[in-house]
Amino acid sequence: MLEARLTQGSLLKKTVDAIKDLVTDCNLECTPAGMSMQAMDSSHVCLVTLLLRADGFEMYRCDRNRMLGLSVGNLAKVLKCAGNDDVITIRAQDEGDTVDYQIEDIGYVRFYLAPKIDDEMDGGNEEDVDV
């Protein structure tokens, strides 16, 4: 199981907002040490590298190394619903095919499910998800 909790949602929001126009889909590598990603833009001019260390989260749990194929555009849509001071929790079950995003505001808790993309990222059976 993967579970990561950020108390400053603005950090993740700004990071995803910065790369969403460069990278459409990515593989997020999750390990007990943290999350990382390397992806090229569609024209193969820009390389985006991202490292989110486990100690940067309020709570981080990753039972085994795993890859999450994510649509950066869909993730940006989900994070747009979060305020800068909201707490964001990301969860992914080992056997599941979705990533759960929990956004906590004062008095509100919202849940969003976003499908993972195939690990090969071939784009053949990919569907757009309205968030």
Secondary structure, DSSP 4 states (H G I P E B T S, - for coil): -EEEEES-HHHHHHHHHHHTTT-SEEEEEEETTEEEEEEE-TTS--EEEEEEEGGGSSEEEESS-EEEEEEHHHHHHHHHTS-TT-EEEEEE-SS-SEEEEEEEETTEEEEEEEEPBPTT---TT------
